[in-house]
Amino acid sequence: MAASTIWWLAAGLAVAVELATGTFYLLMVAIGLAAGALAAHAGLGLTGQLVLSAVVGGGAVALWHLRRLRHPPGLAATANPDVNLDIGETVQIDQWQPDGTASVRYRGAAWTVVHRSGTAPSTGTHKVVEVVGSRLVVDKVS
């Protein structure tokens, strides 16, 4: 079996494992393995193939890691208005229960409302900041 075939099989295996696990870093390793395959096609010796594969794969992993550090992850789906259209909507709260919840009519249904941690419950207009299960987490509108 040719050296390039082994490199391509290893790259394909890395992609398959990445698809099964969702680890994006394995795609960067697969890029390095593909570089090793291309080096084998170009006629480089085993040492050159290994060095090129390590440099390209390691560089891709390092660049991806730096990119992730510079671009922090977005909001969780429960608090992301691009995912959940209830975020940013307002509700009127007339009375809080002793357990820190309230019941409101919202979108034609009864919802349980809780106030955001660190804030005291008060009546009036509140903005939905997160949806956790069937509960609306709200913040007082100033």
N, C-alpha and C positions, 0 to 999 in steps of 0.2 A: 504494500500500500504506500502511496506517495505521501511525503511529509505534508504537502498542502491539503490532502484529504483529511489527515488527522487533525490539522488545525481547523478545517471547516467543520468537521464533526464536533470538535470541542466547542467551537463558537455556537453551533446549533444547539448543543446540549445546554450551554449557558443561557441561551435565549429561552429554551423550553423550561428550565428551572425558574427563570425570572417570571415567565408567564404563570407558573404554578404558585410562586410565592409573592409576587408583586414587588420584589426588591429591584428598584430601578438601577442600583449600582451594578447589578449583574449584566445589564445591557452595556455598561461602560467596559466591563471586563470582556464581554463578547466583541466589542470593537477592537480591543487589544488582540484578541485571538484571531480576528479577521485580518488584522495587520500582519500577524505572524504567517497566515496563509498566503497573503499577497507577497510577503518576503520570500516564502518558499517558491511561489510561482516565478519570482524575479531571479531565482537562482542563488540567493544568499545561503550561506552555510547555517548549520543548526544554531551556532552561537549568535549569529546575526539575527536569525528569526526570533530567538528567545529575547534578545536585548530589545529589538524593535517592538515585540509584543508587550514586553514589560513597560517600556517607556510610553507607548501609546495607551495601553490599558490603564496604567497607573496615572498618567496625565489626565485621561478622561475622568477617572474617579476623582482626582484632586480638583479638577475644574468644576465638576458637578457639585462636589462638597462646598467649594467656595461660593458657587451660585446659590446654593441653599442657605448658606449663612447670610448672604447679602439680601435675599428675598425671604423674609420670614413667612411661615405658613399663614394662610388666610383665616378668616373666622370659621369657627365650627359651623356645621350645617344648621344647628339649632338657633344660631344667632346671625346667620348670613342672609341679608335681604335678597341676594341673588338666588338663593335656594328656597327660602321661605317667605312668601309674599305678605305674611302677617306682620313681619318685623317692621316697625315704624308706624303701624296703625294705632289709633287711639281708642280707648275704652273709658267709660264713665263708671267710677266706683263710688257707690253711695254709702256702703257700710262694710267694715272688715270684721271677720269672725275672730273670736279669742285665739284660735289656733294660727292666726296669721294669713288666712286665706279669705278670699272674697268670691262671690259668684256674680257673673255678669252675663248679659245676653250679647253675643257677638256673632255675626254672620248667621243669624237665625237659630243659634243653639246656645245652650247654657255652658259656660266655661268656668273652670276654677282658675282663679288668679292668685298669684303670690307676688310679693314685692321683691325687688332685687336685694340680695344680701348687702347689709351695711346701710340700708335705708329704712326709715321708720314708715309704717303704713299710715297713709292719710287719704281722706276722701278727695274726690275731684277727678279731673281728667288725667289719665295716665297713658304713657306710650308703651307699646309692646316692644321689649328688647330681646326676647328669646322665647322660644316655644319648646318646652320640655314635655314630651309625651302629649297629654291632653291638658296641660297647664300652661297658662300664659304668664310669663315673668314680665313684670311691668316696672316702670320708673315714673315718678311724678313729673308731669309737664310743668316747667317753671313759668 
